[in-house]
Amino acid sequence: MEKIFEKFRNKNFVILDGAFGTYIEKKGFKGITPEIANIERPEIVEKIHLEYCESGSEIILTNTFGANRKILNKKKIEDKFYNIIYKGVDIILKVKDKFKDIFIGGDIGPLGEFLQPYGDVGIKEAKEIFYEVGKVFGKTKVDFLVLETFQDIEELKIAYETLKESTSFLIIPCLTFNLGKEYRTLMGQKVEEYIKWAENNKISIVGSNCGLNSKEMLGLVEIMKDLTDLTLWIKPNAGKPRIVNGKIEYQENIDEFTENCLKIVEKGVKFIGGCCGTTPSYIKNLKDVLIKFF
């Protein structure tokens, strides 16, 4: 495992945080995008990070998932790009004053548009955008970077390779899969292609988040463990979303989520947390149960 995570080497599991976007909405934030809360409502962002730390999270991600010029330009807040990232990191650093042992991951999401020829984003433009994001994070005190919820391995490759060239951070790539007849990305790419790329590039920690509920993610983990000995970083959703009384709710309760995540860790997954629909309560219950078994 990478030097930065040396303290975790002999641990059976490491607790990550849970969802941010779906949780801040539950908290009543109605801004144009969750990331703008770093500027408009920093106290809510800080409270969410604190809740995850209090629930047992050992690694916390910045509220910067959609902080790139492509996405922010669509929302007409491109001028807030730098400030969103800097403020997002500053908020977590305040939390780190109280929870000194946490690690901070800079959260980077995809561009929100398809690459050419399926969309309008060219490789050169994609590289420029990710390069800029990396340079901004390079001026902060995050410990590493996480590429989350990428649904096209080609975009993930561009992001990873660009950030590897432009920063000195450990970078953890995460690809999102959907389950039909088999596990594939939105673009139809298979798990085998992902693992082969990761191994060829000597990536030490490889992950998957979102897209799948905890039971489906367990199935994906079984495939990944058959393919590789790389350290795995896994964050399933709390079930599938549905609309109830005009609000989006996720169908998987805490006990079901925890039961499947326990099985995921039993398969040898080191880093475990939650994605859409999860809350600090999910993370606390997960940690409480894992401690009993390991």
C-alpha positions in Angstrom: 0.0 0.0 0.0 1.1 3.6 -0.6 3.3 5.2 2.0 0.7 7.8 2.8 -1.6 5.1 4.1 1.1 3.2 6.1 -1.0 3.5 9.3 -3.7 1.4 7.7 -1.4 -1.4 6.5 -2.2 -3.8 9.3 -5.9 -2.9 9.6 -8.6 -5.3 8.2 -10.7 -2.3 7.1 -10.7 1.5 6.8 -14.0 3.4 7.2 -14.6 6.0 4.5 -17.3 8.6 4.6 -20.8 8.4 3.0 -22.7 10.4 0.5 -22.4 14.2 0.4 -24.7 15.4 -2.4 -27.8 13.5 -1.4 -27.2 14.2 2.3 -26.8 17.9 2.0 -30.1 18.0 0.2 -31.6 16.2 3.2 -30.1 18.9 5.3 -32.2 21.4 3.4 -29.6 23.0 1.1 -31.2 24.1 -2.1 -28.3 25.7 -3.9 -27.6 25.4 -7.6 -25.1 22.6 -6.9 -23.8 21.0 -3.7 -20.3 22.4 -4.2 -21.5 26.0 -4.0 -22.4 25.4 -0.4 -18.6 25.7 0.4 -19.1 29.4 -0.3 -22.8 30.0 0.5 -23.3 27.7 3.5 -19.9 26.5 4.9 -21.4 25.7 8.3 -23.6 23.0 6.7 -20.6 21.5 4.9 -18.6 21.5 8.1 -21.4 19.9 10.0 -21.7 17.1 7.5 -17.9 16.4 7.6 -18.1 16.5 11.4 -21.0 14.0 11.5 -19.0 11.6 9.4 -16.0 11.9 11.6 -18.1 11.4 14.7 -19.6 8.3 13.0 -16.2 6.8 12.6 -15.0 7.9 9.1 -11.2 7.8 8.9 -11.0 9.4 5.5 -13.1 12.4 4.4 -13.6 13.7 0.9 -13.9 17.4 0.0 -17.2 18.8 -1.3 -15.7 19.3 -4.8 -17.1 16.5 -6.9 -18.4 18.8 -9.6 -15.8 21.5 -9.3 -14.5 21.7 -12.8 -15.0 24.5 -15.4 -17.1 22.3 -17.7 -19.8 21.7 -15.1 -19.6 25.1 -13.4 -19.8 26.9 -16.7 -23.1 25.2 -17.4 -24.4 26.5 -14.1 -23.0 29.9 -14.7 -20.7 29.9 -11.7 -17.4 29.3 -13.5 -16.0 32.3 -11.7 -16.4 30.5 -8.4 -14.1 27.6 -9.5 -11.0 28.4 -7.5 -13.0 29.5 -4.4 -15.1 26.3 -4.3 -12.0 24.1 -4.1 -10.1 26.3 -1.7 -13.0 26.8 0.6 -13.9 23.1 0.4 -10.4 22.2 1.6 -10.4 24.9 4.3 -13.6 23.6 5.8 -12.2 20.1 6.1 -9.0 21.5 7.6 -11.1 23.0 10.4 -12.6 19.6 11.0 -9.2 18.1 11.1 -8.3 20.4 14.0 -10.8 18.3 16.0 -10.2 14.9 14.4 -6.4 15.1 13.8 -6.0 11.5 12.5 -8.3 11.8 9.5 -7.0 11.8 6.0 -8.4 14.3 3.4 -9.1 13.2 -0.1 -9.6 15.8 -2.9 -12.8 14.6 -4.6 -12.8 15.0 -8.4 -15.7 13.9 -10.6 -16.1 13.5 -14.4 -16.8 16.4 -16.8 -20.5 15.6 -17.1 -20.4 15.2 -20.9 -19.4 12.4 -23.2 -16.0 12.5 -24.9 -15.9 12.6 -28.7 -17.2 10.9 -30.8 -20.2 10.3 -28.5 -20.2 13.9 -27.2 -18.5 17.3 -27.8 -15.6 17.1 -25.4 -12.3 16.5 -27.1 -9.3 14.8 -25.5 -7.3 18.1 -25.5 -10.1 20.0 -23.7 -10.5 17.2 -21.2 -6.8 17.2 -20.4 -6.8 20.9 -19.9 -9.7 20.8 -17.5 -8.3 18.1 -15.3 -4.9 19.7 -15.4 -6.3 22.9 -14.0 -8.2 21.0 -11.3 -5.0 19.2 -10.3 -3.0 22.4 -10.2 -5.5 24.0 -7.8 -5.5 21.0 -5.5 -1.8 21.1 -5.6 -1.9 24.4 -3.7 -4.0 22.9 -0.9 -3.3 20.5 2.0 -5.3 17.5 0.8 -3.5 14.2 1.3 -4.5 12.5 -1.9 -7.0 12.7 -4.8 -10.0 10.4 -5.6 -11.6 10.2 -9.1 -15.2 9.3 -8.3 -18.2 8.1 -10.4 -16.5 7.9 -13.7 -18.7 6.0 -16.2 -16.3 5.9 -19.1 -12.9 4.3 -18.6 -11.5 6.4 -21.4 -12.3 9.6 -19.5 -11.0 8.0 -16.3 -7.7 7.3 -18.1 -7.4 10.9 -19.2 -8.1 12.2 -15.8 -5.7 9.8 -14.0 -2.8 10.3 -16.5 -3.2 14.1 -16.5 -3.3 14.4 -12.8 -0.4 11.9 -12.5 1.7 14.2 -14.7 0.6 17.5 -13.1 0.6 16.6 -9.4 2.6 14.5 -6.9 -0.5 13.1 -5.2 -1.5 9.5 -4.8 -4.6 9.2 -7.1 -7.3 6.6 -6.4 -9.4 5.9 -9.6 -13.0 4.8 -9.2 -15.1 3.5 -12.1 -18.9 3.1 -11.9 -20.6 0.0 -13.1 -24.2 -0.9 -13.9 -25.6 -4.4 -13.6 -27.5 -5.9 -16.6 -26.6 -9.3 -17.9 -23.2 -8.6 -16.5 -21.3 -5.7 -14.9 -20.5 -2.9 -17.4 -19.9 0.8 -17.4 -22.4 3.2 -19.1 -20.2 3.0 -22.1 -20.2 -0.8 -22.2 -16.7 -1.4 -20.8 -16.1 -4.5 -18.7 -14.5 -5.1 -15.3 -11.6 -7.0 -16.9 -10.6 -4.0 -19.0 -10.6 -1.8 -15.9 -8.4 -4.1 -13.8 -6.0 -4.7 -16.7 -5.5 -0.9 -17.1 -5.0 -0.5 -13.4 -2.4 -3.3 -13.2 -0.6 -2.1 -16.3 -0.3 1.3 -14.7 0.9 -0.1 -11.3 -2.1 1.6 -9.5 -2.0 0.3 -6.0 -5.6 1.2 -4.9 -8.4 0.8 -7.3 -12.1 1.4 -6.6 -15.7 1.5 -7.6 -18.5 3.7 -6.3 -22.1 4.6 -7.0 -24.3 2.9 -9.6 -24.9 -0.3 -7.6 -26.7 -1.1 -4.3 -24.7 -2.9 -1.7 -25.7 -6.4 -2.8 -24.9 -5.7 -6.4 -21.6 -4.2 -5.3 -20.8 -7.4 -3.4 -21.1 -9.2 -6.7 -18.8 -6.8 -8.4 -16.2 -7.2 -5.6 -16.3 -10.9 -6.1 -15.4 -10.5 -9.7 -12.7 -7.9 -9.0 -11.1 -10.1 -6.3 -10.9 -13.0 -8.8 -9.1 -10.7 -11.2 -6.6 -8.9 -9.0 -4.8 -8.6 -5.7 -4.9 -4.8 -5.8 -6.3 -3.0 -2.7 -9.9 -2.1 -3.2 -11.8 1.1 -2.4 -15.6 0.5 -2.4 -18.6 2.8 -1.9 -22.0 1.3 -2.8 -25.3 3.2 -2.9 -28.0 2.7 -0.3 -30.2 0.9 -2.9 -32.0 2.4 -5.9 -33.6 5.8 -5.8 -37.3 6.3 -6.0 -39.6 9.2 -5.6 -41.8 9.2 -2.4 -44.1 12.2 -1.8 -42.1 14.2 -4.3 -38.7 13.4 -2.7 -36.0 11.0 -3.7 -35.5 8.2 -1.3 -33.1 5.3 -1.4 -34.5 1.8 -0.8 -31.8 0.1 1.2 -32.1 0.4 5.0 -29.1 0.6 7.3 -29.1 -3.1 8.3 -29.3 -4.4 4.8 -26.5 -2.0 3.7 -24.3 -3.0 6.6 -24.9 -6.7 6.1 -23.7 -6.6 2.5 -20.8 -4.3 3.4 -19.7 -6.8 6.0 -19.6 -9.4 3.3 -17.7 -7.1 1.1 -15.0 -6.6 3.8 -15.0 -10.4 4.4 -14.0 -10.7 0.7 -10.9 -8.7 1.5 -11.9 -5.1 0.7 -9.8 -2.7 2.7 -11.5 0.7 2.2 -15.3 0.7 2.7 -17.9 3.5 2.8 -21.1 4.7 1.2 -22.3 6.6 -1.8 -25.7 8.0 -2.8 -28.4 7.7 -0.1 -26.0 6.9 2.8 -25.7 9.1 5.8 -23.6 9.3 8.9 -26.0 6.8 10.5 -25.1 4.2 7.9 -21.4 4.8 8.5 -21.7 4.5 12.2 -23.7 1.3 12.1 -21.2 -0.1 9.6 -18.3 0.6 11.8 -20.0 -0.7 14.9 -20.7 -4.0 13.2 -17.3 -4.4 11.5 -15.6 -3.9 14.9 -17.4 -6.9 16.3 -16.3 -9.1 13.5 -12.7 -8.0 13.0 
